[in-house]
Amino acid sequence: MIMSSRLQKKSLKTVVILAATLALAACVSKPIYNVESRSFTSEAKLPIATIQQKIKLIGADRGWTFQDVTPGHMIGSVGTAKHNAKVDLNYTETTFSIKYLSSYQLKANGATIHHRYNRWVENLERDLVIKLGLASNS
């Protein structure tokens, strides 16, 4: 009986350690994800003003806001009061680039960042490729 109790305690301890390890692994930082000269899915070109407007609409669906800097360049922001990020978004009639600019509470150190940032950028990238490509075909 005593042996069984010790085994149960050891098993419980192992489960707790495993759960803590998995929880920490979920918060691991990843290399900062940047998008370099990504093409839209269509060869057709849209006017810069149309692309600018569509980027803002597409991004808004995922919580992004954009401020115009110059034609072909915007600063994008996403997140909450607790965790947020800013990116440089440059675009032409056929391509776009997204580069990390700054963040708050995402554990950025110049090379790595909380994986949430990468998910935000990857989702924006995918939406822009698909939706701007479809827009240029219509």
Protein Blocks (a to p, Z undefined) as FASTA:
>chain_A
ZZmmmmmmmmmmmmmmmmmmmmmmmmpccdddddehiacfbfbdcdfklmmmmmmmmmmm
nopacddfbehiacddeddfkbccdddddddfkbccdddfbdehklpahjaccfklmmmm
mmmmmmmmmmmmmmmmZZ
